[in-house]
Amino acid sequence: MMVYPEEPIWSFPHIPALYDDGDYGVNVVEALQEFWQMKAARGADLKNGALVIYESIPSTSQPYVCYVTLPGGSCFGSFQNCPTKAEARRSSAKIALMNSVFNEHPSRRISDDFIEKAVTEARASFKGDQNQEDDGPDTGIGAFRFMLETNKGRTMLEFQELMTVFQLLHWNGSLKAMRERQCSRQEVVAHYSNRSLDDEMRQQMALDWIEREHENPGLLSRELAIAERELETARLAGRELRFPKEKKDILQMAHNQLTGGSNINS
């Protein structure tokens, strides 16, 4: 379920000084951390604090890849061909800093117009599934609208983790299961609005995929290969990555538990 267009914004002309620290002398890693510390000092609602978290993908050769997760939950990755781990970190910081700056634009705040656009976009992703396309109170689209309406005024980067939780719940089939148990959308949103996307939630979803693998052998390998391609394509395009990365990580967790940690490509 997409909430806003995932266009790469690293070529925006109004922030050229953030693009190339070699030409402009900007330490993008420090600048990114200072940006979010400044937002926290000004009262931004960051329940997990202002810490920016980097994750370097283990590799013995280039190109190196690094992901950065921002306060609020958004994730970006190195989008360039990086010959060193340090350059991969700088590349991820560049794209994250530019998105952080762009996020301050009024168009990134959740408003009535924004909600209508997002719901229309989400409905388009369910073409052909009338049960999901409807905007009624018991549908996925209805729950999505309700979630956005309860977060009006926040920016998209501040809202990202909660949005990713619901994207994963939909992808994993959990929202459908809760609907079948007659949970109201208000109950579901209230419950998950107060939960972080943590290892416990990932583990539960991984167990669901292990069960599906037992029922349909080979499914997990196919889904993981698709998720890896989707993540790589989105990373190189400079897009926001939290949902595709979490999806890949959950499938990888399930695969590792089934195989004792062996790589899917080995």
Solvent accessible surface area in square Angstrom, and as a share of the most:
residue,aa,sasa,rsa
1,M,33,0.15
2,M,83,0.37
3,V,6,0.03
4,Y,20,0.08
5,P,72,0.45
6,E,58,0.26
7,E,73,0.33
8,P,54,0.34
9,I,4,0.02
10,W,79,0.28
11,S,86,0.55
12,F,62,0.26
13,P,118,0.74
14,H,113,0.51
15,I,18,0.09
16,P,67,0.42
17,A,42,0.33
18,L,28,0.14
19,Y,85,0.32
20,D,47,0.24
21,D,30,0.16
22,G,67,0.65
23,D,112,0.58
24,Y,118,0.45
25,G,68,0.65
26,V,38,0.22
27,N,79,0.41
28,V,0,0.00
29,V,36,0.21
30,E,98,0.44
31,A,27,0.21
32,L,0,0.00
33,Q,40,0.18
34,E,104,0.47
35,F,27,0.11
36,W,1,0.00
37,Q,94,0.42
38,M,79,0.35
39,K,19,0.08
40,A,41,0.31
41,A,91,0.70
42,R,187,0.68
43,G,63,0.61
44,A,29,0.23
45,D,94,0.48
46,L,23,0.11
47,K,124,0.53
48,N,91,0.47
49,G,35,0.34
50,A,19,0.15
51,L,120,0.60
52,V,11,0.06
53,I,101,0.51
54,Y,41,0.16
55,E,77,0.35
56,S,54,0.35
57,I,58,0.30
58,P,125,0.79
59,S,44,0.28
60,T,141,0.82
61,S,68,0.44
62,Q,109,0.48
63,P,78,0.49
64,Y,35,0.13
65,V,27,0.15
66,C,0,0.00
67,Y,14,0.05
68,V,0,0.00
69,T,39,0.23
70,L,4,0.02
71,P,6,0.04
72,G,15,0.14
73,G,2,0.02
74,S,0,0.00
75,C,0,0.00
76,F,2,0.01
77,G,3,0.03
78,S,0,0.00
79,F,20,0.08
80,Q,55,0.25
81,N,120,0.62
82,C,0,0.00
83,P,69,0.44
84,T,66,0.38
85,K,108,0.46
86,A,55,0.43
87,E,39,0.18
88,A,1,0.01
89,R,99,0.36
90,R,85,0.31
91,S,0,0.00
92,S,0,0.00
93,A,0,0.00
94,K,11,0.05
95,I,1,0.00
96,A,0,0.00
97,L,5,0.03
98,M,1,0.01
99,N,23,0.12
100,S,0,0.00
101,V,44,0.25
102,F,32,0.13
103,N,3,0.02
104,E,77,0.34
105,H,98,0.44
106,P,105,0.66
107,S,64,0.41
108,R,30,0.11
109,R,100,0.37
110,I,3,0.02
111,S,51,0.33
112,D,89,0.46
113,D,117,0.61
114,F,22,0.09
115,I,3,0.02
116,E,88,0.40
117,K,147,0.62
118,A,1,0.01
119,V,1,0.00
120,T,84,0.49
121,E,51,0.23
122,A,0,0.00
123,R,71,0.26
124,A,50,0.39
125,S,69,0.44
126,F,23,0.10
127,K,159,0.67
128,G,79,0.76
129,D,61,0.32
130,Q,116,0.52
131,N,115,0.59
132,Q,17,0.08
133,E,37,0.17
134,D,60,0.31
135,D,53,0.28
136,G,24,0.23
137,P,82,0.51
138,D,97,0.50
139,T,19,0.11
140,G,3,0.03
141,I,0,0.00
142,G,0,0.00
143,A,10,0.08
144,F,4,0.02
145,R,44,0.16
146,F,43,0.18
147,M,1,0.00
148,L,0,0.00
149,E,74,0.33
150,T,77,0.45
151,N,15,0.08
152,K,102,0.43
153,G,40,0.39
154,R,62,0.23
155,T,1,0.00
156,M,1,0.00
157,L,8,0.04
158,E,18,0.08
159,F,1,0.00
160,Q,1,0.01
161,E,18,0.08
162,L,21,0.11
163,M,8,0.04
164,T,0,0.00
165,V,1,0.00
166,F,7,0.03
167,Q,13,0.06
168,L,0,0.00
169,L,4,0.02
170,H,48,0.21
171,W,54,0.19
172,N,3,0.02
173,G,31,0.30
174,S,24,0.16
175,L,16,0.08
176,K,114,0.48
177,A,36,0.28
178,M,17,0.08
179,R,67,0.24
180,E,120,0.54
181,R,159,0.58
182,Q,165,0.73
183,C,45,0.27
184,S,42,0.27
185,R,60,0.22
186,Q,92,0.41
187,E,106,0.48
188,V,11,0.07
189,V,5,0.03
190,A,59,0.45
191,H,99,0.44
192,Y,25,0.09
193,S,40,0.26
194,N,130,0.67
195,R,66,0.24
196,S,43,0.28
197,L,10,0.05
198,D,54,0.28
199,D,100,0.52
200,E,122,0.55
201,M,8,0.04
202,R,43,0.16
203,Q,59,0.26
204,Q,101,0.45
205,M,4,0.02
206,A,0,0.00
207,L,81,0.40
208,D,38,0.20
209,W,17,0.06
210,I,23,0.12
211,E,104,0.46
212,R,69,0.25
213,E,31,0.14
214,H,127,0.57
215,E,129,0.58
216,N,68,0.35
217,P,104,0.65
218,G,26,0.25
219,L,33,0.17
220,L,3,0.02
221,S,48,0.31
222,R,124,0.45
223,E,48,0.21
224,L,0,0.00
225,A,36,0.28
226,I,71,0.36
227,A,2,0.01
228,E,54,0.24
229,R,148,0.54
230,E,73,0.33
231,L,8,0.04
232,E,76,0.34
233,T,86,0.50
234,A,9,0.07
235,R,13,0.05
236,L,90,0.45
237,A,27,0.21
238,G,4,0.04
239,R,88,0.32
240,E,14,0.06
241,L,0,0.00
242,R,17,0.06
243,F,35,0.15
244,P,20,0.13
245,K,18,0.07
246,E,9,0.04
247,K,26,0.11
248,K,39,0.17
249,D,41,0.21
250,I,0,0.00
251,L,1,0.01
252,Q,35,0.15
253,M,50,0.22
254,A,0,0.00
255,H,15,0.07
256,N,51,0.26
257,Q,83,0.37
258,L,67,0.33
259,T,64,0.37
260,G,75,0.72
261,G,46,0.44
262,S,53,0.34
263,N,87,0.45
264,I,35,0.18
265,N,126,0.65
266,S,117,0.76
